[in-house]
């Protein structure tokens, strides 16, 4: 460039600053370019562009993704093979979820490509309902990138991509894992007597037997962390990243559940405590009831006999007609008691009355229905 041209550019920039307070850089081209470099495993190999062994090993699922021609399974394979060891963040499902799931787990997602990063497109950016992910193989001096990818409705390929329309929504920079399981303890409840119901997510990034993923194993302790004397403990295995289990247990009352993901034997890493949560595990109760006199006159005071079982059950029992609580009383322990309702001059007709045990920290609620006829 000659000096006159250079001087004119400086003057133009100075005028821009004077008029607008800033200088706008050149706009990014509206449309990027996507150039196919090779298509199909054999053609790419002949072109010196490898699939990293996925054609032979992609028949199995990685990160619980769909095997075979599929962008997410290919990326999960690349992230757990060939020296890579990445833990799957919770919430990583279809391709469009990958970026948000990574962010929620503290994994950097930005617009800076790097070799080994995951190029990620949202569903809107790629124009389908699933989104897309690809592996960054090369970052060129001009800022363009070379990607390898597989496709659910297509084939394996490599392509060259420049900035503009069609550029990835972000680049996910997963950290290297030490091989330990990674996941969450989502919830636990005890809706049925003597049973816990819990949900979680986890995977072991190097949990493979040769090349086939091994179903991860877990340990549960109730009443304290493992190693604590007297805790109830059990283990289980599930092949799924997201898991839901129900289990009968002997522990009763308020307690704390600890959930551990067990590291796959003979692999890197260690067992991990996914979390602990409080839960109250209760026994069933049974309430039975009968009117002492099933038929009374309007001037008769009704009496009701209530039995609460088992004997360890304790707490309040309400006698209810419609929405009205006729009387409440407390059982110190299970057994049978008779109560006067103290309601003379009953309305003639047939009445439905309930005896309702409200439950306790050890026993679930229960109820019984009786019928009283007032003549």
Buried (B, 14 or more C-beta within 10 A) or exposed (E): EEEEEEEEEEEEEEEEEEEEEEEEEEEEEEEBBBEEBBBBBEBBEEEEBBBBEBBEBBEEBBBBBEBBBBBBBBBBBBBBBEEBBBBBBBBBBBBBBBBBBBBEBEBBBEEEBEEBBBBBBBBEBBEBEBBBBBBBBEBEEEEBBBBBBBBBEEEBBBBBBBBEEBBBBBBBBBEEBBBBBBBBBBEBBBEBBBBBBBBBBBBBBBBBEEEEBBEBBBBBBBBBEEEEEEBBBEEEEBEEBBBEBEEEBEBBBEBBBBBBBBBBEEBBBEBBBBBBBEBEBBBBBBBBBBBEBEEBEEEBEBBBBBBBBBEEBBBEBBBBBEEEEBBEEEBEEBEEEEBEBEBEEBEEEEBEBBBBBBBBEBBBBBBBEBEBBBE
